């Protein structure tokens, strides 16, 4: 009976540590888990003036400009899909080398 006490105490301590760590991750340590959408193209306005006419040329950002999601703790393609409104199938197509189950915190995932 005594030889089982030490392993049981170790397992109990390990379980408590895991539960404390997981609750800390889910409690909202927002300083390190911020989400930012990173635009890859910006809208520029170019103006030119001549003696005869004044014309303004605008370059618009294409509607299909790439957008990215910065992965937070607990994110999967399903969570990202829910937050952004982009279907999971689209996220998978845009990120063929990324597995939904092995995302890393801080990793950038293309969503558009």
C-alpha positions, 0 to 999 in steps of 0.5 A: 500500500505504501509504495503506491502513495508516492506515484499517486501524490505525483499524479495528483500534483501533475493534474493540479498543475495542468488544471492551473495552467489551462485555467490561466490560459482561458482566463483571458491573459489579453496582453499576449493574446491579441488578434490583429488583421494585417492588411497587405495592401494599402490604398494610395491616392496620387494627385497630379496637376497640369496647366490645362487640367486637374485630374486625380488618380486613385488606386483602390485596394482590390477587394481580394487583398490578402488578409491574415489572422494571428493565431491565439491560444486555443484557435483552430480553423473552426474558431477562426472561421467563427470569428471572421465569417470565412468558411473553414474550407476557404481557410484550408485552401488558402493554407495548404501546408498548415494543419488545423490541429497544429497551429502555433501561437503568433502564427499568421494564417491567411483568411482572404 
